[in-house]
Amino acid sequence: MISIIGAGLKGLSCGLTLQDHGYSVKIIEVRQEIGNPVRSPGWLTEPLEEDIMNLSKSFETSIGFSVRREWLERALATKLTSNGGQIVLKNHHQIHSAKEIDCTGHKTQFPGWPISSKENNNYCIWYGGLSLIDDIPSDFELNTVNKTNFCIARYDGLAECWANHPMKEPTKGWIEIMQGEHHKNIKMISATNSIKKGQLLAAEYIQDW
């Protein structure tokens, strides 16, 4: 059995890819719940399988698909366990063997989150928030991506905004605020990018073994 450290999108997609190639998979996660707290954008640049998109409440826009990030992670976790995989929560684990894959990413230590496996100057703090779709802050434009921020419409009448700097407050206030460490390049912070990273790690493991 292959152990994967981290049950975010990277770890889950890594596990599902390995399952597709006949491997048994166990994912070890320090959090007590898949998908929460949310520290990453619900933005897909490419669609996934229809059932996953439906479970994630996907909504197509001109810049891709908005999804409930936490529901996307749970949908993939459900698929992985339905395929015979295991998920172990609230477990701090360090890599000990070549049959373990580190998918923890670069997030620093917060309550319920893993310690970063390495320092990386290409990463910075991104700030996220949900607002009413007609009340986004003035420094954002709906369904638009630029070098420092993006804003995407969701299925529920809200807009999800992210920026690599502290954001202005909507007139009526945020519905939810989020924060996480991500690559400075905005093209690298989508959920699609995390999924592809996991698939690549799985492919590298398969090639090595």
C-alpha positions in Angstrom: 0.0 0.0 0.0 1.2 3.5 -0.9 0.8 6.2 1.8 0.1 9.8 0.7 0.7 12.6 3.1 -1.9 15.3 2.7 -5.6 15.1 1.7 -5.9 18.3 -0.2 -6.6 18.3 -4.0 -3.0 17.3 -4.7 -3.0 14.3 -2.4 -6.5 13.2 -3.5 -5.7 13.4 -7.2 -2.4 11.6 -6.7 -4.3 8.8 -4.9 -7.0 8.5 -7.5 -4.4 8.4 -10.3 -2.5 5.6 -8.5 -5.8 3.7 -8.0 -6.4 4.0 -11.7 -3.1 2.1 -12.2 -4.0 -0.6 -9.7 -2.3 0.6 -6.6 -3.7 0.5 -3.1 -3.7 3.9 -1.4 -3.9 5.3 2.1 -4.0 9.1 2.6 -2.9 10.5 5.9 -4.2 14.0 6.8 -3.5 16.2 9.9 -6.9 18.0 9.7 -10.0 16.6 11.3 -12.2 17.2 8.3 -11.6 16.9 4.5 -12.1 20.3 2.9 -12.0 22.5 6.0 -10.8 25.1 6.7 -10.8 26.5 3.2 -7.5 28.2 2.3 -7.5 27.8 -1.4 -9.5 29.1 -4.4 -12.6 27.3 -5.8 -11.5 27.9 -9.4 -11.1 25.2 -12.1 -9.7 26.2 -15.5 -10.8 22.9 -16.9 -13.8 20.7 -16.2 -13.6 17.4 -14.3 -15.9 14.3 -14.5 -19.6 15.3 -14.6 -20.4 13.7 -11.3 -17.6 15.5 -9.5 -18.6 18.8 -11.1 -22.2 18.3 -10.0 -21.2 17.4 -6.4 -18.9 20.5 -6.3 -21.7 22.9 -7.4 -19.7 24.0 -10.4 -20.7 27.1 -12.3 -19.3 27.9 -15.7 -17.9 31.4 -16.4 -15.8 33.1 -18.9 -12.6 32.4 -16.9 -13.4 28.7 -16.1 -15.5 27.0 -13.5 -16.2 28.1 -9.9 -16.7 25.3 -7.4 -17.2 24.9 -3.7 -13.6 24.0 -2.9 -14.4 22.0 0.2 -17.1 20.1 -1.6 -14.7 19.3 -4.5 -12.2 17.8 -2.0 -15.0 15.8 -0.3 -16.2 14.5 -3.7 -12.8 13.3 -4.6 -12.3 11.8 -1.1 -15.6 9.9 -1.5 -14.5 8.6 -4.9 -11.2 7.5 -3.5 -12.7 5.6 -0.5 -15.4 4.1 -2.7 -12.6 2.7 -4.8 -11.1 0.9 -1.7 -8.8 3.6 -0.5 -8.3 4.7 3.1 -8.2 8.1 4.7 -6.7 8.6 8.2 -7.5 12.0 9.8 -5.9 13.9 12.7 -2.6 12.2 12.1 0.8 14.0 12.1 3.1 11.9 9.9 6.6 12.4 8.5 7.9 10.7 5.4 9.8 7.5 6.3 10.0 5.4 3.2 10.1 5.5 -0.6 6.5 4.2 -0.7 5.2 7.4 0.8 4.4 10.5 -1.2 4.5 14.0 0.2 1.5 16.1 -1.0 1.4 18.6 1.8 2.4 21.6 -0.3 4.0 24.8 1.0 1.5 25.9 3.7 2.9 26.9 7.0 1.8 25.5 10.3 -1.6 26.6 11.5 -4.0 24.8 13.8 -5.1 21.7 12.0 -2.6 22.2 9.1 0.7 20.4 8.2 4.1 22.0 8.5 5.5 23.0 5.1 8.0 20.5 3.8 10.3 23.2 2.5 10.7 26.9 2.2 9.9 28.4 -1.2 10.4 32.1 -2.1 7.9 31.6 -5.0 5.1 31.5 -2.5 3.2 34.3 -0.8 0.0 35.0 1.2 -3.2 35.1 -0.8 -6.3 36.6 0.7 -9.8 35.3 -0.3 -13.3 36.3 0.4 -16.9 35.6 -0.6 -19.2 38.6 -1.2 -22.6 39.2 -2.7 -22.2 39.2 -6.5 -23.5 42.8 -6.7 -21.2 44.0 -3.9 -17.7 43.0 -4.9 -14.9 45.4 -3.8 -14.0 48.2 -6.2 -10.5 46.7 -6.9 -12.1 43.6 -8.5 -14.0 42.9 -11.7 -16.4 39.9 -11.9 -15.1 36.9 -13.9 -11.7 38.6 -14.5 -8.1 37.4 -13.9 -5.1 39.7 -13.7 -1.6 39.4 -12.2 -2.6 40.2 -8.6 -6.2 39.1 -8.2 -9.2 37.3 -9.7 -12.9 37.3 -9.1 -15.3 34.5 -10.2 -19.1 34.2 -9.9 -20.6 31.2 -8.1 -23.8 29.2 -8.4 -25.3 30.7 -5.2 -25.3 34.4 -6.1 -21.9 35.0 -4.4 -18.6 36.0 -5.9 -15.3 34.5 -4.8 -12.4 37.0 -4.8 -8.7 36.4 -4.2 -5.7 38.8 -4.2 -2.0 38.6 -3.3 -2.5 41.7 -1.0 -5.1 42.6 1.6 -8.4 43.3 0.0 -10.9 46.2 0.3 -14.0 45.5 2.3 -17.3 45.1 0.3 -19.9 47.7 1.2 -22.1 45.0 3.0 -19.1 43.0 4.3 -17.7 39.6 3.5 -19.8 36.5 3.8 -16.6 34.4 4.3 -12.9 35.3 4.5 -10.0 32.9 3.6 -6.2 33.0 3.6 -3.5 30.7 2.4 0.0 30.4 1.0 0.1 29.9 -2.8 2.4 30.5 -5.7 3.0 34.1 -6.6 2.0 33.4 -10.2 -1.8 33.6 -10.4 -1.9 30.9 -13.1 -0.6 28.5 -10.5 -3.2 28.9 -7.8 -6.2 27.3 -9.5 -7.7 24.0 -8.2 -6.8 22.6 -11.6 -3.2 23.2 -11.0 -3.3 21.4 -7.7 -5.0 18.4 -9.3 -2.4 18.3 -12.1 0.4 18.4 -9.5 -1.0 15.4 -7.8 -1.4 13.5 -11.1 2.2 14.3 -11.9 3.5 13.0 -8.6 1.6 9.8 -9.2 3.0 9.4 -12.7 6.5 10.0 -11.3 6.0 7.3 -8.7 4.7 4.8 -11.2 7.7 5.5 -13.5 10.2 5.0 -10.6 8.6 1.8 -9.4 
